[in-house]
Amino acid sequence: MSCLFRASEADMISKIVMDVSNALPSTDFDHLVGIEAQVAKLKAMMCLESDEVKFVGIWGPAGIGKATIARALYNKVSRNFQLKFYRQPAWKRASNKMEFQKELLSGILDHRDMKITDKKEAILRLMHQRVLVVIDCVSSVELQALQKLVKWYLRFGSKVIVTNADLYTFTDNGIEQIYILKVVSLQYKVAYPSSEEALQIFSYAAFGKSSPPRGYLKHALSVVYIIRFHHAVEVTKLIDPFPLALKILGSALRGKSKEEWTLAPAKVNTCLVDTDIQKAIRFAHDEATHSSKNLSNTIYTLSVSDWDVEKGLQTLADMALISISGGEEIMMHDLVQSMSTKRLRWTR
């Protein structure tokens, strides 16, 4: 009897901790321009009040903010679910459906470092609780495993959200067939930010506020800010309004002198690479210190050794070339990885 009490008590404590954690406001998305509108649209698609199981795919070009929106959505609605799992893009993908299924069950049941000894019991828990699953940058193998999960095991208004830059990853794996299985399948295309939102994203990265310091126009000593505002507008016109590009470019220009801001538009425009996001990444890479460039390239090749790692990592994070999650995980966007490969080739 005492064992049952302890188990029940542990479950109760775990639930209290989870409820308190979910109730705490997240500050990770405070300066993400336009995020609330995007999340609201996705919440409407998910029909949170409904008992229908929903499978929602978020797709759009790389760097437009699919992962950010998915993560913000997860933070916003996860408290409405008894079981939940958010998976960031993994360095090593599951090689087969069985491997991914084990990872998925462990994640959902919060046994990340433990093996699921009784698969039937794990699945039974899924079938009797409301589940939220968010998989960023889903692969074809993972989609196939998720389809089985949705078809056979999810109930009670459970929701699955996946992201991918390739629409064919969804369509080629029969996501539309979920309609036949009485589970609604939706695809949500992320929109570009407006010109005003693009300038806000850029300004948060460059100035730490929602707009360039126009208020200083009334003061004689604000000439430098007038020039900065002029060039901030000009720079945002040079690149397609991808949030990643705007953030990287703004971060690279933070604290720069008037002369450097004056030269910035021309320098960005001469970064003749394939895409506008790559222009921003290459500009930021060129503006970084030599040691930070080395560290950026080294992170990509996974062989950090001799640099002041902590300082270098913070510099790269400040420039939006990497992100540090919870002080433990270092994430580098696929586009930055791609540019690191090209830069290594250019410098050899």
N, C-alpha and C positions, 0 to 999 in steps of 0.2 A: 504493500500500500504506500509505504514511504517513497519507493522508487517512482511510483506513478505520480505522487505529489511533486517530486523533484522535477520530473519530466514536464509536468504541467506548469510548474513554476518557471522553469527555464523557457518554455514557450511563451509564457506571459511576459517575462522580462524582455525576451527578444522582440516581442510585438511592441512593447512600450518604447524600446529603443528605436525601432523602425518608425513608429508613429511620430515620435519626437523629431527624429532626423528628417522625416518627410515634411514635417510642419515648419521646419526652419527655412527661411527664405534663402535662395541661392543668389550669390553676388557674381557668379561666373558670367552672367549674361547682361549685367547692368548697362554696358555700353554697346550692345549689339543693336544697331539701328534697324528698325523694321521687323525685328524678330517676333514681337507680339502678334502682329498681323498674320505672319506666316504660321505661327503656332495655332492661332485661332482658326484658320482655314483647315489645318490638319485635324484639329480637335473636332470640327464639324463633320469631317469625313469619317472619323473614327466612331461617331455616335456613342459617346461614352456612357450615356444613360441606357443604351440598348443592350439586350442580351445576345445580340448577334455577334458572331466571331468575325472580325475584320482583318483583312490582309492588305496593307497599304504599301505601295512601292513609291519611294521618292527618287526621282531621276532628274538629271540636268548635267551640264558640263562641269568638269573638274574645277574646283575653286569657287563655285557659286554659292556654296554654303549648305549643301545637303546634310553633312555630318553635324554642323552646328545647329541646324533646325531640328534634326532628329534628337540630338542630345538635350536641347532646350525643351522639346516636347516631352521627353522622358522625365526630366526633372519636374515638369509642370503637372503631369498626370499620374505619375507612378504611385502616388499615395492612394489612388483609387483601385489598386490591384493588390491581391494577397501575395502573389509571387511575381517577381520581375527580374529581367536580365537585360543589361545593355552591354553590347560587345563592340569595342572599338576595332578598327582595322588591325588585324594581327600580323606580326612579322612573318609568322609561319601559319599558313592556312591548313585547315584539315584536308588530308589527302583523299579521304573517302567519306561517304555518308555516315558510316558507323562511328568513325572518329569524331565527326562534328556532332552527332547525336549525343555522344557521351559528354562532350564539352558543353553542349546546350543544356542537358539535364543537370549537370553539376552546377552550371551557372544559375539556372532558374531556381534550383533547390538550395543555392548558396553553399554548395560543397566544393568550392573551387579547387581545393588542394586534396580532396578525398575522392576515392573511387566510389561510384554508385554500385553497391554490392547487390541490390535487388532492383533490377530494372522494372519489374512489374509493379513493385510498390511505388517507385518513383513516378511511373506513368499514372498510377491510380491517384496520386496526389495532384497531378496536373489536371486530371479529369474532374476533380471535385473543387477546384479553386479557380479564381479569376486570374489570368496570367497576362503579363505584358512582356513582349520580347522585341527588342530593337537591335538589329544587326546592321552595322555600318559597313558599306562596301562588300555586299554579299556576293559570293561566288555561285556559279552554276550548281556545284555539288551541294553547297549549303542550301540553296533554294529548293532543291529536290528533297532534302531532309525536312525542311520547313513545311513543304507541301504535305508531307505525310503527317507531320505533327498537327497541322491545322485540320486535316481531313479526319483523323481518327481520334485525337486526344484532347483538343482544346474545346472548352465549353464556357458557359456562363459569361458571355461578353468579353472573352479574351481577345487581345489585339496583337498583331504582328506587324512591325514596321521594318522595312528594309530599304537600303539606299544603294544606288549604283549609277555610274555615269553612262552606262550603255543600256539603252532601252531594250536591245535585243537579248540581253541577259535575262530580262523578265519574260519577254514574249517567246523566246526560243525554248524556255523551260516550262511553258504551259501555264503561266500564271492565270491567264484568262479562263482556263478550265476550272478554276476554283468556283466560278459562277455556277457551274453544273453541280458542284458539291455543296451547294447552298451556303457558300461562304463568299461574301462580297469581296471582289478584288478591285482595288483602285490604284491609279497611278497619279501622283501629284507632281506637277512640274514646277520647280522653283523659279520664280520670276527674278529678273534683274532688278537691282535697286534703282529707284528714280535718281535723277540728277541731284536732287536735294539730299536724298539718303546717301548717295555716293560721297558727296562732300562731307557729310557728317561722319561717315565711317573713316574717311581719310583724316578728318580733323581730330577725332578721338585718338588716332594713332600718332599724329604729328604734334598736337597741342594739348592733348588730355582733356579736351572739351568738345562740345557738339558742333562748334563752328570756329573758324579762324577768328582771332581777336579783333573783330571789327569795331568794338566799342572804343578802342584806342585811337580811332580816326579823329576824335575831337581834340586830341592832345598833340602838341607839337613833337613830343618825343616818340610818337608812335609811327614815325615814317617807316621804320623797319617793318612794322606789322602791316602797314598798307601794302608794302612790296610783297610781304609773305602772303597776304590774302590774295593779291593778284596772281601770284604764281601757284598758290594752292588751287585756284579755280582752273588755271591753265593746265596744270599737271593732270588733274582728274579728267580733263578732256582728251588727254593723249592715250589713255588706256581704256579698254572696255571696262564697264563698271562691275567687275568681279570683286566681291568683298575681300578675298585673299590678296589680290593685287593691290587694292587700295590700302589695306592694312600694312602690307609689307613696305609699300612705297612711303606711306606716312611715317612709319616707324624709322625708316632709313633716314628721313629728313628731320627727325626730332632733334631740336637743339642745334641745328646747323646755322651757320652765319648767313647774313644777308646775301653775300656773294654766292655762297653755295646754293641758296634757294633760287637766285637769279639764273644760275647755270643749270638747275635741275631739269627743266622741261627739255632743253636741248640734249642733255645727257641721256635722259630716258628715251628720247626719240631716236638716238643713235645706237641704242642697244638692239641691233638688228638680228633678232632671233625669231622663232616661228610664231609665237603668240604674244598677246599683250600682257598676260600674266607673267610670261617668261621675261618680258622687258622689265617688269617690276622686280622680279627675283634677281635678275642679273644686275640691275642697278643697285639693289640692296647688298648683293654679294660684293660688288666693286667698292661700295662705301665701307664695308666692314674692315676691321684691322686685319693685318696679315695673319696673326695668331688665330683670330676668330674664323677666318676663311679656312685655315688648316683644320680647325676643330670641326667646322661644318662638313668639310670633305671627309674627315675621319669618322664622324658619326655615321655618314652614309656607308663607309666601308667597314664600320663596326670594329675599329681597332684603335681606340683612344689610348694614349700612353703618356706623353711627356708634357702636355700643356697644363696651365692653370685651369683645370676642367670646370670648377664651380663658377669662376668669373666668366670664362668663355661661354659656358652654357647660358648664363643669365644674359650675356650680350646678344647671343643668337635668339633667345626667347624675346628679348626686348625689341628685336628687329623682325619678329614674327616669322623667322625662318624655321623655328622649331616651337613646340609647345611642351611644357612640363606639367604632367598631370599628377597632382597630389604629392609632388616632391619625389616620386618614385619612377614614373614612366616618362620616357622622352619620345615624343611623336614628331615625325617629319612628314610633311605633306608629300603626296606622290609627285606633285609638280616640282617641289624643291629637290626631291631625290633625283628626278630626271635632269634638272638643271645642274645638280652637283656632278652627275655623270658627264654632262657636256663640258662643264668647266674643267674637270679633271683632264678631259681630252685636249681642250684648248691650251692648257698650261703645260702639257707634256711636250 
